[in-house]
Structures are given as structure tokens and as C-alpha cells.
Amino acid sequence: MTTTDISSPAPATPGGTRPVVVTRPLAQAQAFATRVAQVGRQPEIFPLLAIAPVPDRQLLQAYFDDLSSYALVVFVSPNAIDAAFSCLAAWPPAVTIGIVGEGSRLALQAHGVTAANAVIVGPRNPAKMDSEELLLALDLENLRGKRALIVRGQAGRDFLTDTLRAHQIEVVHATAYLRTVPQLDEVARQRLQTLLEADSVWVITSSEALRNLVGMTNLLRNPLSGEGFVVKLQRSKILVPHHRIADTARSLGFSDVTLTGSGDERLIAALQSCP
């Protein structure tokens, strides 16, 4: 697999004509699709993850009723923030917020939480927005012996949890939403086939979403065999913001992957360089 790393944004160039598939969950897809259209490309929203509420709403509420007992609350995504604020009237300013992406900062802002009224800690390196960079920004020594709440979907990476616990910080997980695979009904099947046949550019922002895309493609029927569609997908151009997603793409047989670095600005800059 050839992986192009363009973690520093490139100068804008005239856009190409291939459709650009925005694969984020529906709640976050439209804003990025608008950015794609603004640079002269044709966005196509095709979510690869669906977000569903947790079945036990009372349990989720209980975490946020006890929010003042935590020194740090880490939100892993904008979806986590939206779910949390459905349980909150206001954020307690004494509780530090940890985030791993600019999308989460914008989600907090939409709920009235900014650096003016809360302590928000995120990665200092805008080209690498992940848990590793968040840990570098946190005062782990000051958190020693205190409690941290990680708000996420039904599962997540253990790296952040393991590192916090290694610094003698008690970690509690709150499952705030469920991630599911969108239903591949007949309309979605036809749409996926059309996007593949159009030689689309795919913007993939999670490894889970990429695996879902391969699984959906495996379900396609004639005129090509399922294997034929998968081969076509593996030859498609995909843009990814993080090396872990690029590694997943390599393991799944993709051959044209651009590693952009974190943030929508870098994704858009990379897109403007695509034919």
C-alpha cells in the first residue's frame, strides 16, 4: 500500500470531479459536507456508523449527577458530549474537561462551554489529535489519587485508561451512546454500488467505520461479484486523519491512502490536491 503523509496542509489547488464520500455519523456529516462543497467538490453523505442512545438512561444520568466527584472528565467524541449535555443543566467549572479533537471543542461550544467558563485540555499538536497527545497536555501528577470519568461509546481503546491508572488515577467509564452499523437496505446497496463505480474519494475518520465499509461492500450483489466490489473499494482513494486508520487500511488491503494529519482543515487541504 502506498501511504501519502501530508500532515502539513498543502496550498489549495483546483478540485477534481470525483464525488467525495463523507462517512461520519449523520449528526456530524453535514457540517463537513458543507466544507467539501465550499471547495468545489461534490459531497455525498454515506454514514458508516450509526449512533443510538443507551438503553439505560438512568445509569447515564447517575454519572452526571455525581460529576463533582471527578477531577477530570474526558469526552472521546462530539457524540459523547451531546449525550452528556442531554443530562446536564450546566457544567461545573471546577471539573476539568479533556478532549481529543477540534470537533469536540466545537461541540462543547454549541452547549455553551468554552475556555471562558471551563478548563478545557486538548492536544497541543494540531496535526495529531489523539489520546497520546491529550496525555502529554494533562497534569498527571496533579491528578494522582483523584477520579477521572471517560465518556465514550460502548467500547474504546484502553491506552488512555491504562495510562491514567498507571499514574494512580481512578478511572470510571460512562457508556453514553452505542455505535452500530447502518442498515444496508436496497436503497443503501444501490447507493454504495454507485459510489464505488463513480471512483469516489472516501473520507474515513475511524478504523471502525473503515471495517464497516468493507463489510457492507462484501454484501453487494451482481453485476459484479462481492469480491469484485471489494477489490474496487480497495483501489479507491481514501483520506484518513490518523496513522492508526492508515494501519487498518493497510491490513484491509487498501492501496491508495493519504494520511492527512488531524483536523478538518488538513482533510480539506488534502482533498483539494485530489484529482
ZAMARGU-4260 file (C-alpha; in steps of 0.2 Angstrom, whole numbers, plus 5000, padded with zeros to 4 digits):
<rodrens>
0) 5000/5000/5000 | 5006/5017/4996 | 5003/5029/5010 | 5005/5048/5007 | 5008/5058/5023
5) 5003/5076/5021 | 5002/5081/5039 | 5006/5099/5034 | 4992/5107/5024 | 4996/5110/5006
10) 4992/5125/4996 | 4974/5124/4988 | 4973/5118/4970 | 4958/5116/4959 | 4947/5102/4964
15) 4943/5087/4954 | 4927/5079/4948 | 4925/5063/4958 | 4912/5063/4972 | 4918/5064/4989
20) 4910/5052/5002 | 4908/5059/5019 | 4906/5044/5030 | 4904/5052/5048 | 4889/5048/5058
25) 4874/5058/5052 | 4874/5071/5066 | 4892/5077/5061 | 4892/5073/5042 | 4883/5089/5036
30) 4895/5102/5043 | 4910/5093/5034 | 4899/5090/5018 | 4897/5109/5018 | 4915/5112/5019
35) 4918/5100/5004 | 4905/5109/4994 | 4914/5126/4998 | 4930/5120/4989 | 4920/5115/4973
40) 4919/5096/4976 | 4903/5086/4976 | 4899/5079/4994 | 4890/5063/4996 | 4884/5058/5014
45) 4885/5040/5017 | 4887/5036/5036 | 4897/5021/5041 | 4892/5022/5059 | 4875/5025/5067
50) 4874/5032/5084 | 4860/5026/5095 | 4855/5031/5113 | 4860/5019/5128 | 4845/5008/5134
55) 4848/5013/5152 | 4846/5032/5153 | 4845/5032/5172 | 4863/5024/5173 | 4870/5038/5162
60) 4861/5051/5172 | 4868/5045/5188 | 4886/5048/5181 | 4882/5066/5178 | 4873/5068/5194
65) 4889/5064/5203 | 4900/5074/5191 | 4908/5085/5205 | 4917/5069/5212 | 4928/5069/5197
70) 4943/5079/5194 | 4944/5076/5175 | 4930/5071/5163 | 4937/5065/5145 | 4925/5066/5131
75) 4931/5054/5117 | 4920/5062/5103 | 4906/5075/5099 | 4893/5061/5101 | 4899/5059/5119
80) 4897/5077/5123 | 4880/5078/5115 | 4874/5063/5126 | 4882/5071/5142 | 4874/5088/5140
85) 4857/5079/5137 | 4859/5075/5156 | 4866/5092/5162 | 4859/5109/5165 | 4877/5117/5167
90) 4895/5112/5168 | 4903/5113/5185 | 4918/5124/5182 | 4929/5115/5195 | 4929/5099/5184
95) 4942/5099/5170 | 4937/5093/5153 | 4948/5083/5142 | 4945/5082/5123 | 4955/5074/5108
100) 4949/5084/5093 | 4943/5100/5087 | 4926/5093/5083 | 4924/5090/5102 | 4929/5108/5106
105) 4915/5114/5094 | 4903/5103/5102 | 4906/5110/5119 | 4905/5127/5112 | 4887/5123/5105
110) 4882/5118/5123 | 4889/5135/5129 | 4905/5128/5136 | 4921/5137/5131 | 4938/5142/5139
115) 4930/5157/5146 | 4919/5147/5158 | 4928/5130/5160 | 4945/5122/5160 | 4947/5113/5143
120) 4963/5102/5140 | 4967/5095/5122 | 4982/5090/5112 | 4994/5104/5109 | 4999/5097/5092
125) 4985/5101/5080 | 4992/5088/5067 | 4990/5074/5080 | 4974/5074/5090 | 4973/5058/5100
130) 4974/5051/5117 | 4993/5051/5117 | 4994/5069/5114 | 4980/5073/5127 | 4990/5064/5140
135) 5005/5075/5136 | 4994/5090/5139 | 4987/5084/5156 | 4995/5087/5173 | 4995/5069/5178
140) 5004/5072/5194 | 4991/5084/5200 | 4978/5071/5196 | 4986/5057/5206 | 4974/5050/5219
145) 4959/5058/5210 | 4945/5051/5199 | 4943/5053/5181 | 4927/5049/5170 | 4929/5044/5152
150) 4913/5047/5142 | 4913/5036/5126 | 4903/5023/5116 | 4901/5005/5121 | 4919/5001/5119
155) 4935/5010/5116 | 4954/5009/5116 | 4962/5005/5133 | 4978/5016/5131 | 4971/5031/5140
160) 4963/5021/5154 | 4979/5011/5157 | 4990/5026/5157 | 4979/5036/5169 | 4978/5021/5181
165) 4997/5019/5180 | 4998/5036/5187 | 4987/5031/5202 | 4971/5040/5195 | 4955/5031/5197
170) 4946/5029/5180 | 4927/5026/5178 | 4919/5023/5161 | 4902/5030/5156 | 4894/5022/5140
175) 4885/5037/5133 | 4880/5031/5116 | 4880/5015/5106 | 4889/5013/5089 | 4880/5002/5076
180) 4882/4998/5058 | 4870/5007/5047 | 4857/4996/5039 | 4861/4991/5021 | 4844/4991/5014
185) 4841/4990/4995 | 4842/5009/4993 | 4859/5009/5003 | 4865/4995/4992 | 4862/5004/4976
190) 4870/5020/4983 | 4885/5011/4989 | 4887/5002/4972 | 4885/5019/4963 | 4898/5027/4974
195) 4911/5013/4970 | 4908/5014/4952 | 4910/5033/4952 | 4928/5031/4958 | 4924/5041/4973
200) 4936/5048/4986 | 4932/5042/5003 | 4935/5052/5019 | 4937/5039/5033 | 4939/5046/5051
205) 4939/5030/5061 | 4945/5012/5059 | 4928/5005/5064 | 4920/5015/5050 | 4933/5008/5038
210) 4929/4990/5043 | 4911/4993/5042 | 4913/4999/5024 | 4922/4983/5019 | 4909/4973/5027
215) 4895/4982/5018 | 4904/4981/5002 | 4905/4962/5004 | 4886/4961/5004 | 4884/4969/4987
220) 4877/4958/4973 | 4879/4957/4954 | 4883/4963/4941 | 4900/4962/4950 | 4903/4948/4962
225) 4905/4954/4981 | 4924/4950/4979 | 4924/4962/4963 | 4917/4976/4973 | 4929/4974/4987
230) 4944/4974/4975 | 4936/4990/4968 | 4935/4998/4985 | 4952/4993/4990 | 4959/5003/4975
235) 4948/5018/4979 | 4956/5034/4986 | 4954/5036/5004 | 4959/5051/5016 | 4962/5047/5034
240) 4967/5059/5048 | 4977/5047/5059 | 4991/5033/5057 | 4980/5020/5066 | 4967/5022/5052
245) 4981/5021/5039 | 4987/5005/5048 | 4969/4997/5047 | 4968/5002/5029 | 4984/4993/5026
250) 4978/4977/5034 | 4962/4978/5024 | 4971/4979/5008 | 4969/4997/5003 | 4982/5003/4990
255) 4979/5022/4989 | 4978/5030/5006 | 4983/5048/5011 | 4987/5052/5029 | 4982/5070/5031
260) 4985/5073/5050 | 4971/5078/5062 | 4958/5091/5059 | 4946/5096/5045 | 4957/5109/5038
265) 4970/5096/5034 | 4957/5084/5027 | 4951/5098/5016 | 4968/5103/5010 | 4972/5085/5005
270) 4955/5084/4996 | 4960/5099/4986 | 4975/5090/4980 | 4965/5075/4974 | 4960/5074/4955
</rodrens>
